[in-house]
Amino acid sequence: MAKFLDMHRGMAGITGDQLKRAHSADVEIQDEEGVTFEHAWADPEEGVIYCLSEAPTADAVLRIHERAGHPADEIHHVPLSI
Amino acid sequence: MAKFLDMHRGMAGITGDQLKRAHSADVEIQDEEGVTFEHAWADPEEGVIYCLSEAPTADAVLRIHERAGHPADEIHHVPLSI
């Protein structure tokens, strides 16, 4: 398993409730790809969301986001962390 | 206080030790601006680093990173999180 940080753009105006619903949509199907979404952070003003996950591959994360209706714009494998 | 996520590019090849030293350089002077650096994640292959912090303003975070020798390329106020 590896750690990934992905980013979604174009989410300006997102509310706390919408973020929770989007996260729940991911969590609901994450087991099908062996992904665990751990955290999400949103900047509603500039419309950016970051998600931290553990997953077997970046593609597994991207597939879950895609199927949940919010494809990611960028993803990074982050093997180093503090 | 508010939560911020910033990003540094151009850090390809960074090692775990270098990440720790860079983080320590921030932590050493963070109190001068009321900033607390909580986490950092690095993708050494694509040279991207993300830092999560609590701070009074984005500028306070940027000033610490700048003075510590590694200015950030992007920063987002992330008031929403899961």
Backbone of each chain as ProteinMPNN parsed JSONL, in Angstrom:
{"seq_chain_A": "MAKFLDMHRGMAGITGDQLKRAHSADVEIQDEEGVTFEHAWADPEEGVIYCLSEAPTADAVLRIHERAGHPADEIHHVPLSI", "coords_chain_A": {"N_chain_A": [[0.843, -1.206, 0.0], [0.344, 2.298, -0.6], [0.831, 5.85, -0.177], [-1.183, 8.56, -1.254], [-1.702, 11.828, -2.624], [-4.198, 13.723, -3.899], [-5.669, 16.148, -6.163], [-8.397, 18.284, -6.808], [-9.752, 20.589, -9.052], [-11.813, 23.521, -9.773], [-13.965, 23.599, -7.998], [-15.252, 25.712, -6.797], [-17.023, 27.425, -4.253], [-17.905, 25.235, -2.859], [-19.544, 23.61, -0.137], [-19.375, 22.686, 3.378], [-21.112, 20.544, 3.8], [-21.441, 19.55, 1.2], [-18.842, 18.723, 0.701], [-18.632, 16.669, 2.57], [-20.563, 14.903, 1.543], [-19.451, 14.279, -0.952], [-17.094, 13.04, -0.138], [-18.193, 10.857, 1.242], [-19.344, 9.493, -0.891], [-17.082, 8.568, -2.173], [-16.002, 6.946, -0.137], [-17.925, 5.009, 0.119], [-17.551, 3.256, -2.044], [-14.875, 2.65, -1.97], [-13.629, 0.289, -1.061], [-13.784, -1.498, -3.112], [-11.624, -1.085, -4.693], [-9.568, -1.3, -2.995], [-8.875, 1.032, -1.677], [-8.291, 3.584, 0.801], [-9.695, 6.442, 1.87], [-8.381, 9.05, 3.667], [-8.247, 11.751, 4.54], [-9.655, 14.966, 3.698], [-9.339, 18.195, 2.306], [-10.623, 21.441, 1.772], [-10.661, 24.371, -0.242], [-12.917, 26.601, -0.588], [-13.092, 29.065, -1.779], [-11.165, 29.334, -3.848], [-11.754, 27.021, -5.063], [-10.506, 24.505, -4.771], [-9.747, 21.153, -3.943], [-8.14, 18.849, -1.821], [-7.21, 15.448, -1.435], [-6.212, 12.92, 0.767], [-4.982, 9.672, 0.627], [-4.755, 6.07, 1.12], [-3.612, 3.509, -0.901], [-3.424, 0.837, -3.375], [-2.466, 1.626, -5.914], [-2.028, 4.66, -7.901], [-3.883, 4.752, -9.955], [-6.001, 3.271, -8.932], [-7.056, 5.001, -7.002], [-7.816, 7.115, -8.676], [-9.778, 5.878, -10.232], [-11.816, 5.387, -8.34], [-12.523, 8.046, -7.581], [-13.41, 8.964, -10.049], [-15.587, 7.263, -10.619], [-17.207, 7.998, -8.501], [-18.024, 10.404, -9.298], [-16.464, 12.686, -9.309], [-13.831, 13.32, -10.806], [-10.254, 13.427, -10.349], [-7.836, 16.082, -10.795], [-5.147, 15.982, -10.57], [-2.613, 13.864, -9.294], [-0.45, 12.61, -6.77], [2.055, 10.337, -5.803], [3.064, 9.96, -2.577], [5.512, 8.986, -0.969], [7.147, 9.862, 1.078], [6.788, 11.308, 4.273], [5.93, 13.53, 6.98]], "CA_chain_A": [[0.0, 0.0, 0.0], [1.111, 3.532, -0.71], [0.085, 7.07, 0.171], [-1.392, 9.451, -2.402], [-2.372, 13.106, -2.417], [-4.74, 14.169, -5.18], [-6.227, 17.494, -6.165], [-9.521, 18.584, -7.707], [-9.97, 22.029, -9.242], [-13.137, 23.856, -10.294], [-14.982, 23.311, -6.992], [-15.531, 26.963, -6.082], [-18.317, 27.529, -3.58], [-18.279, 23.989, -2.174], [-19.879, 23.783, 1.285], [-18.957, 21.582, 4.233], [-22.019, 19.418, 3.533], [-21.112, 18.983, -0.121], [-17.565, 18.011, 0.842], [-18.944, 15.42, 3.277], [-21.272, 13.999, 0.633], [-18.486, 13.814, -1.961], [-16.203, 12.103, 0.559], [-18.974, 9.642, 1.498], [-19.512, 8.784, -2.169], [-15.815, 7.857, -2.365], [-15.84, 5.922, 0.903], [-18.908, 3.952, -0.136], [-17.07, 2.268, -3.034], [-13.412, 2.573, -1.932], [-13.157, -1.083, -0.825], [-13.745, -2.246, -4.376], [-10.29, -0.891, -5.291], [-8.58, -1.369, -1.916], [-8.468, 2.403, -1.338], [-8.834, 4.182, 2.018], [-9.581, 7.904, 1.894], [-8.1, 9.388, 5.063], [-8.576, 13.145, 4.828], [-9.897, 15.867, 2.567], [-9.293, 19.616, 2.681], [-11.178, 22.232, 0.677], [-10.591, 25.826, -0.341], [-14.121, 26.903, -1.373], [-12.922, 30.331, -2.496], [-10.448, 29.08, -5.11], [-12.317, 25.816, -5.675], [-9.527, 23.407, -4.799], [-9.879, 20.12, -2.907], [-7.066, 17.866, -1.722], [-7.573, 14.217, -0.73], [-5.114, 12.029, 1.148], [-5.492, 8.303, 0.642], [-3.86, 4.922, 1.017], [-4.144, 2.716, -2.007], [-2.407, 0.023, -4.052], [-1.899, 2.387, -7.041], [-2.688, 5.937, -8.194], [-5.039, 4.476, -10.802], [-7.116, 2.822, -8.087], [-7.646, 6.225, -6.429], [-8.459, 7.872, -9.759], [-11.008, 5.182, -10.636], [-12.873, 5.631, -7.337], [-12.974, 9.44, -7.725], [-14.144, 9.05, -11.326], [-16.883, 6.583, -10.462], [-18.011, 8.742, -7.518], [-18.541, 11.602, -9.961], [-15.593, 13.869, -9.207], [-12.471, 12.95, -11.218], [-9.17, 14.293, -9.852], [-7.061, 16.76, -11.844], [-3.716, 15.741, -10.361], [-2.379, 12.952, -8.168], [0.956, 12.357, -6.479], [2.466, 9.316, -4.857], [3.865, 10.674, -1.565], [6.089, 7.98, -0.079], [7.795, 10.512, 2.225], [5.885, 12.193, 5.019], [6.283, 13.935, 8.355]], "C_chain_A": [[0.875, 1.25, 0.0], [0.189, 4.714, -0.415], [-0.009, 7.951, -1.072], [-2.066, 10.747, -1.963], [-2.884, 13.558, -3.783], [-5.446, 15.503, -5.026], [-7.34, 17.61, -7.209], [-9.626, 20.104, -7.824], [-11.415, 22.266, -9.699], [-14.268, 23.604, -9.313], [-15.35, 24.558, -6.186], [-16.933, 26.941, -5.477], [-18.742, 26.268, -2.847], [-18.511, 24.264, -0.684], [-19.35, 22.572, 2.068], [-19.811, 20.343, 3.975], [-21.7, 18.743, 2.202], [-19.795, 18.205, -0.063], [-17.804, 16.664, 1.522], [-19.622, 14.421, 2.352], [-20.326, 13.427, -0.431], [-17.555, 12.762, -1.35], [-16.936, 10.781, 0.816], [-19.157, 8.821, 0.23], [-18.239, 8.0, -2.504], [-15.729, 6.657, -1.415], [-16.753, 4.727, 0.641], [-18.376, 2.864, -1.08], [-15.558, 2.022, -2.95], [-12.885, 1.141, -1.772], [-13.016, -1.875, -2.124], [-12.396, -2.117, -5.08], [-9.201, -0.935, -4.22], [-8.061, -0.011, -1.482], [-9.062, 2.8, 0.024], [-8.614, 5.688, 1.955], [-9.479, 8.355, 3.342], [-8.512, 10.807, 5.433], [-8.909, 13.874, 3.543], [-9.885, 17.287, 3.102], [-9.808, 20.431, 1.506], [-10.98, 23.724, 0.863], [-11.777, 26.237, -1.205], [-13.964, 28.168, -2.202], [-12.246, 30.101, -3.842], [-10.857, 27.749, -5.741], [-11.365, 24.644, -5.782], [-9.798, 22.443, -3.644], [-8.679, 19.187, -2.988], [-7.577, 16.647, -0.965], [-6.324, 13.396, -0.462], [-5.666, 10.616, 1.259], [-4.367, 7.281, 0.752], [-4.452, 3.994, -0.004], [-3.038, 1.881, -2.632], [-1.72, 0.77, -5.192], [-2.65, 3.726, -7.178], [-3.949, 5.695, -9.022], [-6.249, 4.025, -9.995], [-7.832, 4.03, -7.477], [-8.435, 6.975, -7.501], [-9.766, 7.212, -10.191], [-12.135, 5.425, -9.637], [-13.415, 7.054, -7.482], [-13.842, 9.597, -8.979], [-15.544, 8.448, -11.174], [-17.788, 7.313, -9.476], [-18.479, 10.082, -8.083], [-17.683, 12.842, -9.848], [-14.144, 13.482, -9.513], [-11.422, 13.944, -10.707], [-8.403, 14.892, -11.021], [-5.576, 16.449, -11.744], [-3.584, 14.75, -9.213], [-0.888, 12.718, -8.011], [1.111, 11.222, -5.492], [3.392, 10.004, -3.862], [4.441, 9.679, -0.559], [6.767, 8.574, 1.151], [6.798, 11.4, 2.943], [6.406, 12.446, 6.42], [4.99, 14.244, 9.077]], "O_chain_A": [[1.987, 1.256, 0.527], [-1.036, 4.598, -0.406], [0.947, 8.076, -1.838], [-2.892, 10.756, -1.05], [-2.101, 13.753, -4.713], [-5.777, 15.932, -3.92], [-7.232, 17.105, -8.326], [-9.593, 20.816, -6.82], [-12.146, 21.316, -9.977], [-15.411, 23.413, -9.727], [-15.719, 24.455, -5.016], [-17.894, 26.499, -6.107], [-19.829, 26.229, -2.27], [-17.786, 25.036, -0.056], [-18.934, 21.571, 1.484], [-19.295, 19.226, 3.935], [-21.692, 17.517, 2.1], [-19.652, 17.161, -0.698], [-17.252, 15.644, 1.108], [-19.3, 13.233, 2.37], [-20.393, 12.244, -0.764], [-17.268, 11.735, -1.965], [-16.364, 9.707, 0.629], [-19.13, 7.591, 0.274], [-18.309, 6.9, -3.053], [-15.433, 5.533, -1.818], [-16.391, 3.582, 0.91], [-18.713, 1.69, -0.929], [-15.011, 1.274, -3.76], [-11.816, 0.815, -2.289], [-12.219, -2.81, -2.21], [-12.058, -2.923, -5.947], [-8.04, -0.64, -4.504], [-6.943, 0.099, -0.978], [-10.18, 2.412, 0.362], [-7.475, 6.155, 1.982], [-10.368, 8.085, 4.15], [-9.06, 11.039, 6.511], [-8.508, 13.468, 2.452], [-10.358, 17.553, 4.207], [-9.466, 20.143, 0.359], [-11.113, 24.263, 1.961], [-11.67, 26.228, -2.431], [-14.635, 28.325, -3.223], [-12.703, 30.615, -4.863], [-10.374, 27.388, -6.814], [-11.401, 23.883, -6.749], [-10.046, 22.864, -2.514], [-8.256, 18.786, -4.073], [-8.292, 16.784, 0.027], [-5.487, 13.202, -1.344], [-6.69, 10.389, 1.903], [-3.197, 7.582, 0.513], [-5.652, 3.719, 0.015], [-1.856, 2.171, -2.449], [-0.526, 0.579, -5.422], [-3.748, 3.898, -6.648], [-4.966, 6.357, -8.814], [-7.387, 4.355, -10.332], [-9.062, 4.077, -7.44], [-9.563, 7.411, -7.272], [-10.746, 7.898, -10.481], [-13.279, 5.645, -10.033], [-14.629, 7.253, -7.504], [-14.869, 10.275, -8.961], [-16.544, 9.056, -11.556], [-19.011, 7.254, -9.603], [-19.234, 10.808, -7.436], [-18.105, 13.93, -10.239], [-13.329, 13.333, -8.602], [-11.673, 15.148, -10.642], [-8.322, 14.299, -12.097], [-4.832, 16.627, -12.708], [-4.364, 14.795, -8.261], [-0.153, 12.638, -8.995], [0.406, 11.146, -4.485], [4.407, 10.575, -4.262], [3.933, 9.54, 0.554], [6.947, 7.883, 2.154], [6.054, 12.153, 2.313], [7.206, 11.683, 6.962], [5.011, 14.609, 10.253]]}, "seq_chain_B": "MAKFLDMHRGMAGITGDQLKRAHSADVEIQDEEGVTFEHAWADPEEGVIYCLSEAPTADAVLRIHERAGHPADEIHHVPLSI", "coords_chain_B": {"N_chain_B": [[-7.084, 31.459, 14.097], [-6.157, 29.614, 11.174], [-6.369, 27.007, 8.672], [-3.936, 25.849, 6.363], [-2.841, 24.699, 3.159], [0.015, 24.18, 1.453], [2.151, 24.141, -1.49], [5.154, 22.961, -2.945], [7.146, 22.997, -5.806], [9.568, 21.44, -8.049], [11.315, 19.859, -6.561], [12.519, 17.455, -7.125], [13.907, 14.259, -6.427], [14.265, 14.575, -3.731], [15.152, 13.439, -0.476], [14.184, 11.42, 2.391], [15.595, 12.358, 4.623], [16.342, 14.928, 3.792], [13.829, 16.081, 3.579], [13.053, 16.04, 6.245], [14.986, 17.79, 7.312], [14.329, 20.169, 5.992], [11.757, 20.582, 6.964], [12.348, 20.879, 9.683], [13.76, 23.273, 9.591], [11.73, 25.054, 9.025], [10.11, 24.691, 11.318], [11.76, 25.601, 13.317], [11.658, 28.391, 13.196], [8.986, 28.983, 13.149], [7.363, 29.958, 15.237], [7.772, 32.652, 15.308], [6.03, 33.782, 13.575], [3.658, 32.835, 14.392], [2.922, 30.387, 13.328], [2.095, 26.916, 12.852], [3.506, 24.103, 11.67], [2.132, 21.168, 10.574], [2.078, 18.76, 9.071], [3.907, 17.159, 6.398], [4.193, 16.117, 3.034], [5.853, 14.262, 0.533], [6.577, 13.85, -2.914], [9.056, 12.446, -4.355], [9.703, 11.703, -6.912], [8.278, 13.245, -8.819], [8.881, 15.628, -7.729], [7.373, 17.178, -5.905], [6.137, 18.829, -3.028], [3.932, 18.9, -0.279], [2.623, 20.924, 2.316], [0.969, 21.022, 5.4], [-0.509, 23.365, 7.491], [-1.17, 25.378, 10.456], [-2.121, 28.677, 10.874], [-2.054, 32.29, 11.274], [-2.406, 33.761, 8.898], [-2.125, 33.316, 5.28], [0.095, 34.612, 4.309], [1.823, 34.62, 6.488], [2.615, 31.938, 6.619], [3.892, 31.738, 4.142], [6.001, 33.522, 4.486], [7.559, 32.235, 6.461], [8.34, 29.863, 5.092], [9.797, 31.026, 3.03], [11.884, 32.369, 4.397], [13.083, 30.142, 5.505], [14.276, 29.093, 3.366], [12.976, 27.749, 1.313], [10.782, 28.704, -0.639], [7.215, 28.624, -1.162], [5.19, 27.462, -3.925], [2.514, 27.603, -4.258], [-0.43, 28.278, -2.386], [-3.151, 27.399, -0.291], [-6.002, 28.395, 1.505], [-7.674, 26.319, 3.614], [-10.481, 25.983, 4.857], [-12.413, 24.027, 5.146], [-12.575, 20.656, 6.16], [-12.075, 17.085, 6.37]], "CA_chain_B": [[-6.151, 30.627, 13.348], [-6.761, 28.962, 10.014], [-5.616, 25.88, 8.131], [-3.411, 26.112, 5.017], [-2.103, 23.639, 2.471], [0.855, 24.8, 0.423], [2.819, 23.213, -2.385], [6.448, 23.341, -3.511], [7.539, 22.186, -6.966], [11.007, 21.49, -8.357], [12.077, 19.201, -5.497], [12.772, 16.066, -7.55], [15.038, 13.58, -5.815], [14.369, 14.839, -2.29], [15.192, 12.238, 0.369], [13.5, 11.545, 3.678], [16.416, 13.207, 5.489], [16.231, 16.32, 3.319], [12.483, 16.558, 3.948], [13.092, 16.3, 7.699], [15.78, 19.002, 7.57], [13.56, 21.324, 5.512], [10.659, 20.765, 7.917], [12.939, 21.407, 10.923], [14.12, 24.679, 9.36], [10.466, 25.789, 9.19], [9.64, 24.598, 12.704], [12.669, 26.379, 14.147], [11.306, 29.826, 13.218], [7.549, 29.141, 12.931], [6.72, 30.72, 16.312], [7.919, 34.103, 15.06], [4.872, 34.234, 12.787], [2.47, 32.163, 14.916], [2.584, 29.271, 12.43], [2.427, 25.556, 13.277], [3.54, 23.142, 10.562], [1.6, 19.925, 11.141], [2.464, 17.606, 8.263], [4.457, 17.401, 5.061], [4.21, 14.908, 2.204], [6.696, 14.523, -0.634], [6.671, 12.974, -4.087], [10.423, 12.719, -4.819], [9.81, 11.425, -8.342], [7.82, 14.425, -9.565], [9.435, 16.816, -7.086], [6.325, 18.009, -5.301], [5.961, 18.71, -1.579], [2.762, 19.569, 0.301], [2.717, 21.161, 3.755], [-0.267, 21.413, 6.083], [-0.145, 24.207, 8.632], [-2.133, 26.284, 11.072], [-1.45, 29.979, 10.891], [-2.985, 33.419, 11.25], [-2.641, 34.159, 7.5], [-1.309, 32.634, 4.279], [1.375, 35.315, 4.207], [2.689, 34.184, 7.587], [3.186, 30.652, 6.185], [4.812, 31.997, 3.022], [7.221, 34.173, 5.005], [8.402, 31.224, 7.125], [8.945, 29.024, 4.047], [10.773, 31.856, 2.314], [13.054, 32.581, 5.272], [13.733, 28.846, 5.741], [15.029, 28.768, 2.158], [12.221, 26.983, 0.318], [9.508, 29.387, -0.894], [6.134, 27.794, -1.709], [4.713, 27.872, -5.245], [1.05, 27.736, -4.236], [-0.961, 28.057, -1.033], [-4.611, 27.475, -0.212], [-6.698, 28.394, 2.784], [-8.59, 25.169, 3.547], [-11.328, 26.03, 6.056], [-13.219, 22.807, 5.252], [-11.77, 19.432, 6.151], [-12.672, 15.828, 6.86]], "C_chain_B": [[-6.88, 29.913, 12.218], [-5.81, 27.879, 9.502], [-5.175, 26.209, 6.704], [-2.718, 24.87, 4.466], [-1.285, 24.313, 1.374], [1.628, 23.737, -0.33], [4.127, 23.814, -2.902], [6.719, 22.421, -4.693], [9.063, 22.236, -7.135], [11.88, 20.815, -7.319], [12.393, 17.744, -5.843], [14.014, 15.493, -6.873], [15.174, 13.81, -4.324], [14.318, 13.52, -1.509], [14.403, 12.489, 1.656], [14.267, 12.465, 4.621], [16.314, 14.673, 5.088], [14.861, 16.902, 3.679], [12.447, 16.911, 5.431], [13.847, 17.58, 8.001], [15.012, 20.251, 7.142], [12.424, 21.638, 6.489], [11.197, 21.37, 9.216], [13.298, 22.883, 10.786], [12.879, 25.564, 9.478], [10.076, 25.868, 10.664], [10.472, 25.489, 13.618], [12.244, 27.847, 14.267], [9.792, 30.06, 13.141], [6.856, 30.01, 13.996], [6.774, 32.226, 16.057], [6.762, 34.67, 14.257], [3.582, 33.566, 13.269], [1.997, 30.998, 14.067], [2.919, 27.937, 13.111], [2.369, 24.639, 12.063], [3.191, 21.765, 11.119], [2.065, 18.679, 10.39], [3.119, 18.072, 6.979], [4.471, 16.066, 4.335], [5.028, 15.215, 0.96], [6.605, 13.418, -1.672], [8.039, 13.24, -4.704], [10.561, 12.534, -6.329], [9.404, 12.652, -9.158], [8.223, 15.732, -8.889], [8.431, 17.762, -6.477], [6.255, 17.749, -3.794], [4.721, 19.496, -1.164], [3.007, 19.747, 1.79], [1.369, 21.616, 4.292], [0.114, 22.206, 7.319], [-1.362, 24.898, 9.234], [-1.44, 27.609, 11.246], [-2.488, 31.096, 10.894], [-3.343, 33.845, 9.823], [-1.756, 33.323, 6.568], [0.074, 33.293, 4.193], [2.352, 34.9, 5.301], [3.372, 32.867, 7.206], [4.242, 30.884, 5.113], [6.119, 32.63, 3.502], [8.143, 33.157, 5.688], [9.099, 30.35, 6.077], [10.049, 29.776, 3.307], [12.053, 32.01, 3.14], [13.809, 31.282, 5.523], [14.433, 28.346, 4.476], [14.292, 27.94, 1.128], [10.84, 27.602, 0.123], [8.484, 28.449, -1.534], [5.677, 28.347, -3.053], [3.214, 28.148, -5.247], [0.608, 27.541, -2.796], [-2.475, 28.225, -1.064], [-5.069, 27.496, 1.234], [-7.734, 27.282, 2.695], [-9.457, 25.116, 4.811], [-12.186, 24.783, 6.244], [-12.303, 21.592, 5.25], [-12.542, 18.264, 6.731], [-11.541, 14.963, 7.358]], "O_chain_B": [[-8.078, 29.644, 12.308], [-4.629, 27.841, 9.846], [-5.943, 26.778, 5.928], [-2.097, 24.102, 5.2], [-1.841, 24.943, 0.474], [1.75, 22.596, 0.114], [4.202, 24.994, -3.246], [6.543, 21.207, -4.594], [9.75, 22.987, -6.442], [13.059, 21.148, -7.194], [12.518, 16.903, -4.953], [15.04, 16.163, -6.764], [16.105, 13.294, -3.706], [13.55, 12.615, -1.834], [14.013, 13.616, 1.959], [13.664, 13.262, 5.339], [16.212, 15.552, 5.943], [14.753, 18.074, 4.039], [11.891, 17.935, 5.828], [13.418, 18.374, 8.839], [15.034, 21.268, 7.836], [12.162, 22.799, 6.802], [10.578, 22.269, 9.785], [13.163, 23.654, 11.736], [12.96, 26.689, 9.97], [9.761, 26.935, 11.19], [9.955, 26.063, 14.576], [12.444, 28.472, 15.308], [9.353, 31.208, 13.074], [5.887, 30.708, 13.699], [5.924, 32.977, 16.535], [6.532, 35.879, 14.25], [2.535, 33.708, 12.638], [0.815, 30.655, 14.077], [3.898, 27.837, 13.85], [1.299, 24.426, 11.494], [3.863, 21.258, 12.017], [2.404, 17.667, 11.002], [2.928, 19.201, 6.528], [4.725, 15.021, 4.932], [4.914, 16.301, 0.392], [6.563, 12.229, -1.354], [8.178, 14.168, -5.501], [11.434, 13.137, -6.954], [10.114, 13.047, -10.084], [7.944, 16.815, -9.405], [8.597, 18.981, -6.516], [6.308, 16.604, -3.344], [4.49, 20.609, -1.635], [3.528, 18.852, 2.454], [0.713, 22.482, 3.713], [0.959, 21.776, 8.104], [-2.424, 24.991, 8.618], [-0.302, 27.667, 11.712], [-3.652, 30.877, 10.561], [-4.478, 34.25, 9.572], [-0.779, 32.709, 6.997], [1.087, 32.615, 4.027], [3.56, 34.836, 5.074], [4.568, 32.698, 7.441], [5.333, 30.316, 5.158], [7.198, 32.319, 2.997], [9.361, 33.208, 5.517], [10.306, 30.122, 6.161], [11.101, 29.215, 3.001], [13.159, 31.806, 2.639], [15.022, 31.297, 5.73], [15.1, 27.312, 4.498], [14.899, 27.47, 0.165], [9.846, 27.097, 0.647], [8.835, 27.59, -2.342], [5.763, 29.55, -3.298], [2.703, 28.84, -6.127], [1.19, 26.74, -2.065], [-3.007, 29.081, -1.771], [-4.594, 26.728, 2.07], [-8.581, 27.295, 1.802], [-9.209, 24.318, 5.715], [-12.639, 24.499, 7.353], [-11.374, 21.503, 4.447], [-13.514, 18.426, 7.469], [-11.775, 13.847, 7.823]]}, "name": "protein", "num_of_chains": 2, "seq": "MAKFLDMHRGMAGITGDQLKRAHSADVEIQDEEGVTFEHAWADPEEGVIYCLSEAPTADAVLRIHERAGHPADEIHHVPLSIMAKFLDMHRGMAGITGDQLKRAHSADVEIQDEEGVTFEHAWADPEEGVIYCLSEAPTADAVLRIHERAGHPADEIHHVPLSI"}
